[in-house]
């Protein structure tokens, strides 16, 4: 939306400048030539440039003439270009947003279920020591937390927030992604814990990490145990895949739990309510606020809580009593019994069904689109009743991919309708619209050669390329149409239009390409999105310029011949004479 508003505003201002200020600037700044002079007669660089450019124009006219005399081979070549464009679109990796080096890295620690805080702290300290010593050229500071990570809270959880040095002090090999890879390889050697290093997502509101985010769902009601078994099968298969890396559950593992079972009928017979039982347990094992009191001029709070020696173990519950409706103290042992079980400390549901969340990232050389396709393949091998749903950035990536065909179709439709209104013809705009694949294939080639993905920013660059490619085609089609309507043959009108508009096409395209170059070499925060836009636009503009100046004349002649474009009859009404001022 921001990009659309920016482009529309800039183009609107450009139209006003072109209509109002440009004529005045031309009359003021351009030096008129004396009679008999020509720009090629000038000396210096500009004279040399103009003479060589004119020779190039002559060769260009001969090439266009050859193409117009041999339409069929070049139309077949255009068909091959379209096929190549479709093939590249199918092969280029997909993603939602490019990865960004934001100068921050996260590391998540998960020790075995039931581990003590001291055991987790040992792993956290080892992780911190590695980052500050072995990665001293990259890491600026490390802040660690024990008892918490993005998967949940508990004594077996730990987290590290790693701040990297400024981009100017780090080389390309010390980017956040390379650091993440090196750290992950080192953390694999930790025997007593699972440690994962990952960069934050490009949009912080859509998750906690880059890569993919999926929920495995129990859609058939197979139960928690079967769901966890399916999750473990998924993790085992993902660990063997060359497309995926750092695949991990975003939740706490099942651990020993003490389950207290209440006999409702016996409790009711003893005059004890469930509310009384819950209230007693809450006060005994937790705390309950009673009141405030003033101590030496300070207000202090009063809490009631069980003594530590009476709540150290589950068996201590048998020492507690509950007051019934008659005021009698009833022991817990008379209506409750406890036993050790095994279960999850964190139960989650997604779209109304029990689910477990799994995070991961594509292996080096693969995109998130390829990783998501691999995830779908692995889920298809899980037991019946286990489904999946994408969430976060993965969901947005799926959604944006499904909207792409409609987006391009709508863009091309708007271009076609605007041109149809301009030319008052349904056929002439076809010659302009046919230039679109010539720009898209260049953007695809440039993006593929640089190892980038088909993401949202690349699509923005493609939309820009479509508009600029159409603009170059309009320059030729407009002049050829006017010359043809003035009585020139279709062939001569097209050749003359190519000769007259070659310089404006090349100069405007070159100026735009040079203006976009800084995006392709940007570094630091936001460099990924700038590379995606800049690379696609430059590649598209180069191909749209180099190929369009040869194929647009062919399109115009072919369409005009196919749809029977005719010269307009001369108006029999005599032209009203115009007089100069003072006559």
N, C-alpha and C positions, 0 to 999 in steps of 0.2 A: 504494500500500500504506500509506504514511504517512497519507494522507487517510482511508482506510477505518478504520484503527485509531483515529485521532483522533475521527472521527464516532461510531464504535461506543462508545468509552470515554465520550465526552461524553453520548451518549444513555443509556447505562447509569447514569451518575451522575445524570442528570436524572430518570430513573424513580425512583431511590431517594429523591431529594429530594422529588419530588412525592408519593410515598407516605408518607414518614416525617415530613419537616420542614414541608411546606406546610400540612397541617391544623393543626399546632400554631401556626404563624405566623399563620394566619388567625384562630384563636381568640384569639390574643394581641393582634394589631394592629388588626383590624377593629372598628369601633365599631357596636354593634347599634342599629337604629332603634327608636324608641319606637312603641307601638301607634298606628296611624293615620297615621304619618309616611310619606313617600315620598322617594326621592332627588331627585325633580324639584322638591321644595319647598325645597331648599337654595338659599341665595343664593351670590353670587360666581361665579367662573369655572366651578366644578364643576356648580353648579346650571344655569347657562346651557348648558354642554356637554350635560348629561343631557337637558334639555328639547329641545334641537335634535336630539340623537341619537334620541330617542323619535319625533320627527316623521319623521326619516329612516327609522326602522324601519317606521313605518306605510306610507310610500310604497313601501318595499321589499316589504312583504307584498302590497300591491296588484299590484306588478310580477310577483312570483312567481305570484300567482293568475292573472294574464293569461297567463303562459307555460304554466302547467299546463292552461289551457283551450284553448290553441292549440299543441299539441305538435308537430304536423307541420312548420310553418314554422321553428320553432326547432331541431328536429332536422336540418332541411335546412341551416340556418345553421351548425350544428355540423359537418356534413359539409363545408361550404365551408371552415371553419377547418382541418379535417384536411387538405384538399387544399392549402390555403395553407401549412400546416406542411411538407408534403412538397416543395412547390415551393421554399420557402426553404431547406430542407435541401440541395436539389440545386444551388442557386445560390450559397450562401454559400461563400467560398473556404476551402480546407482547408490545414492546416499540422500539424506535429508538436508544436512548442513555440513560444510567442511569442518574438519577439526581445527581448533584454534589453540595456539600457544598463549594461554592467559597468564603464564608465570606462576601457576599454582598446580600442585600435585597432591592427591589424596592417597593415603595408604590405610587399608583396613585389616585389622587383626582379629582372628577368630580361633581361640584355643578349644580343645575338646570340651564337650559338655560336662559341666560339673567342676571345671577347673577353678582354682582359687584366684583371687585378684593378684596375689604375689606371683603366681606362675605366669599370668598374662603380662604382668609388668616386666618380667624378665625378657619376654619376646619383644615388647615395645621398646625396651632399652637397647636391645640388639639392633633393632630396625633403625633407631635414632642414631646409634653409633656408626652404622654403615653409611647413612646418608650424609652425616656431617664430616666423616673422614674420607671415605672412598669417593664421594661425590662433592668434595669441597669446592671444585671449580664451577659447579652448577648450582648447588644449594646454598641459599642464604641463611635460612633458619628453619627449625622444625618445632612444631608445637604438638605435644602428644596428650592423649586423653585415655584414661583407663576406666573401663566400665561402660563404655558407649561406643557405638559405631552406627553407620547408616542401616545396618541390619536389625539393630535393636539394642536394648540395655541388658547388662548382666556382667557377672564377674569374668566371664570368658570373652568379653568384647573389648577391643581397643581401637584407637584411631590416631592417625597422624596427619597434620595439615602442614604441608611442605611449601615454603616460599622459595622461589628460585631467584637468582640474581637478575638484574635488568637485562633486557634483550641485547643491548649494546655490549655487554660484558660476556655474552655467551656465543659460542660458535654454533653452526648448524648442527653439529653432532651432539650438542648439549641442549637440544630442544626438549620440551617437556615430554614429547612422545618417545624420543630416544632414551631419555632418563627413565621413563616408565618401563620400557623394554628391558633395560639393564637391571633396574631394581627388581623387576618381576623374576628375572632369571636368578638373581641372587636369593630372593625370598623363597624360591622353590627348594632351597637347601635347608630351610627350617623344618625340623622333624616334628616339633611339638605344636605346630600351629599352621593355619592357613593364612597367608599374608598376600594381599592383592594391592598393587599400585595402579592408579588410574587417574586420568585427567578429568577435570570437571567438564560438563557438556557445554556446547556453545550457547545454549539457552538454559540458564540455571533453573527456570521454572518448570522445565520438562525433564526432571530426573536429577540424579546425583553423579552420574558418570557418563562418559562417552560410550559408544557401542550400542548394543541392543538391550531391550527391556521387555521381558515376556512373562506372562502368568501361565503356569500349568494348572489346569482346572479339572476338578472332579465333576464331570458333567453327568455321570451315571450313578452317582451316590455310592461309589465303591468303598468309601471310608477313608479316614485319615492315614491309616497304615498303608493301604494300597497306593494312596497319592504320594506318600513319602518314598515308597518303593519305586514308583514310576519316576520320581524326581531323581533318585540315585541312579537309575538306569540312564536317564537323560544326561546327567553329569558324566557318567562313565563313557558314554558314546561321544559326548562333546570333547572330552579329553583326548580322544583318539582322532579327532577331525583335524585336518591341516588348515581348515578355513577359520576355525575358532580358537580363541585364547582367553585366558582369565575368566572362564565360565564359573560362576559361583552362585550359591543360593543367597538371596537377599532376605535372610531371615535366620532365626536361631534354630539350632538342631534340637531334636528331641533329647530330653534329659530326665534324670530321676525326679519324681515328684511324690509328695506325700498326700494321699487322697483321704479326706475325712468323710465318711458315709454316715448320714443322719437317718435314723429310723423314725420317720414322721409319726407313725401310729403310736410308738412307745413314748415319743416326746410329748405328743398331744395328751396321752393318758396321764403323764406326769405333770401336766399343766404348763409345759414349756412351749413357747411359740418360736417360730423360725426367726422372727425379728429379734427376740431376746438372745438366741444362739449367735446370730450374726453380730449383734452388738457386743456381746461378751468376747468373741474372738477378735473383733476389731480393736477393742480396748486392750486385751491381753497381749496380742502380738504386735499391735501398732501403737496408737496413742489417741487420746480424745481430749479436746480442749474443754476446760471446765469454766474458768473465770480468770479475772485479773486481780492482782493485789498490789499494794504500794509498799515497797521496801526501801527505806532510807531515801525517800523522795523520788524513786523510780517505779514506773509501772511494769510489773512482770506478769507473765502468763503462767497459768496453772494447767498442767496436763496430767492426766491419770494414765498409768501404763503398768504392765506387769513387771515384776522384778526380773532382772537378767537371768538369775539362776533358776527362774521358774518358766522360762521360755527359750531355753537353749537347744532343746531337741524336741522332735515330734511327740515323744513319749510324755513330755511335760503336760500335754493337753489333758491327760488323764487326771491331773492334779486340780484341774479347774472345775468350778461349780457355776451353775446358772440358777438365778432366783426365779421360781415359778410364780403363778398368779396368787398363791396362798402365802407367799413370802418365804417359802422353804427353799433351802439350797439343795439343788439336784446335781449330782456329779455327771460329768460328760460321759463317763464310762457306762452309765445306765441307759443311754439312748444313742451313742455314737461309737464307731470303731474306725481305726485308721490303718492304712496299708500303703506300702511303697509301690508306686507304679512308674510307668515310663511314658512321657508325653511331651508335646511341644509347649514351650512357654509363650509362644506367639502364634495365634491362629488368625488367619487373614481370609477374607472373601473378596472376590472380584466379579462384578456383574451378577451378584446374588448367589454365587456358588463358592464352595471352599476351594482355595487356590494357594499356590506357593509361587513366589516371585523368583525369577532367575535373571541374573545380569551376565553380560559377557561382552567381548569385543572381537572384531575381525582380526585375524592374524596379519602380520605385515605383508603387504602386497594384495590384500583383499579389501573390499569395501563393505559398508554396513548392509547394503542390499544383498550382496553375496552371502554374508553371514546370516542374514534373516532367512534366505532361501535354504541354507544348510540347517538352520534351526527347524524350519517347517518339515524338512525331510526327516530329521531325527524324531520329531514328535510323531510323525506318521508311523514310526516303528514301535511306539509305546503301546502298552496294552489297551484294549478297547475300553472306552469310557473316559479316557484322558484326552482333553482338548487343550487349546491354548488361545490366548488373547494378547494382542500387542498393547502396550501402553507407553506413555511418555513420548519421546522422540521417535521411537519405532512406529508407534501408531500414526504420528503426524507424517512420517515418511511414506507409509502405506497410503495414507489419505491423499497426499500431494501427488504420488505417482498415478493414482487413478484419475486425478483431475487434469493431468498434463495433456492428453489428447484433446479434451474439450477446450482447454486454454488456447492451444495452438490453432485449433479450428476456428475459434471465435476471433482470434487476432487476425488471421488471414481473411476471414469473412468481412471484418470491419475495413481492412485495407481494400478489398475488392469492391465493397459497396461505396466507399468514398471515391475510388477511381471511376466507378461506373457513373456516379453523379457528376464528376469532373468532366469526363469525356462524353457524357450522354450516350454511352454505348455499353452493351454487355460483353462485347467481344474484345475491345482494345485492352481493358484491364487484365485480361488473361495473360497478355504478353508481359505485364509487370509482375503478376503473381507467380509466374513460372520461374522467376529469378530466385525465389525463396530457397529452394534446395541448394543452389550454388553458394549461398552464404552459410547455410546450416552445415554442409559437409566440411567446410573449412574450420568452423568452430569445433566440430567433432574430432577432426584430425589433430588440431592443436591441443585440445583437452586430453586426448588419448596419448599423444606423444609426451605430455608432461606428467602423465600418471594421475590425473585428477578424475573426479567422479561427476556423474550426472546428478547434480543437486539443485536446490532451489536457486542459488546464485547463478549457476550455469544456465538455468532456464530463463532467468532475468536477462542474461547476456544474449541468449538466443532471440528473445523478443526484441531487444535492441538491434540485433543484426538484421532481423526481418524488416524492421522499419528503415534502416539505413540502406539495405540492399534494394528495397522498393524505391527509395529516393533516387539512387543512381539510375535505376531503370527508367524512372519517370523522366529524367533529364533527356534521355535519348528518345523515348517514345513521344514525348510532348512535341519536340522539334520535328521529328519525322512526320507526325500527324499533321502539323501545321503546314509543312512544306508540301505534303501530298495534297492537302486541300487547296493549296495555291496553284496547283496544276502540274507539279513535278510528278514524274513517274515514281512508282513505289520503290523501285531500286535506287534511283537517284536521290529521292528524298531521304531514304535511310542512310545512304553513304554520307550525304551532306550533314545530316544530324549527328552522325558518329564523329565526323571531323570537327564540327563546331563544339560538341560537348565533351570531347575527350579530356581537354585540359581541366575544366571544372570538376569533372568526376574524379580525376586522379588527385588534384590538389586538395579537394575537400576530404577525400578518403584518407590521404596521407596525413593531413592535419589531425584528423580524428584518431588515426592509429597512433601517431606520436603522442597525442594527449592521453591515451589510455596506457601507454608503456609504464608509467609509474605504478599502476595497479599490479602489473605482472611481476614487479621486482620489490614489492612492499615487504616489510618485515615487522615483527612485533605483533601486538594485539590487533586482531582483525585481518591479519595478512591472508588467512585462508580464504575468506570471502572475497577479498580484493583479487587474489590470484584466480579464483573461479570466474569472476566477471571479466577481468582483464584478458585472460587467456582466450576465453571463448569469443569475446568481441573482436580481438585482434585477428585471430584465425578466421573468423567469419568475414570480417571486412576485407582481408587480403584476398580470400577466394571470391567474395562477392564482387570485388573490383576487377581482379584479373580475369575471371571467367565471364562476368556479366558484360563487359565491353565487347565481347565477341558473340555471346549467345543472345543478348537482348535484341540486337538487330535481326537475328534469325527468327526469334519469337515474333517480333512485330510483323515481319514480312509473311511468315507462315500463317499467323492468325488473320492478318488482313486479307491474304489470298484465300484462306479457307472460308471465311465468312463474307467474302465478296465485298470488300471495302471499295467504294466508288468515289471518284472525284465529284465534289459538289458542282452543280450547274451554276454558271455565273448568273448573278442577279441582273435582270433586264433593267431594273430601275437605275437611272444615271446617278452617279455619286454627287452629292451636294458639294459644290466647290468651297474650299476653305480659303479665307483671306487672312493675310497678315495684318497685324494691328496698324492702323493708319491708312489702309487702302479703302 
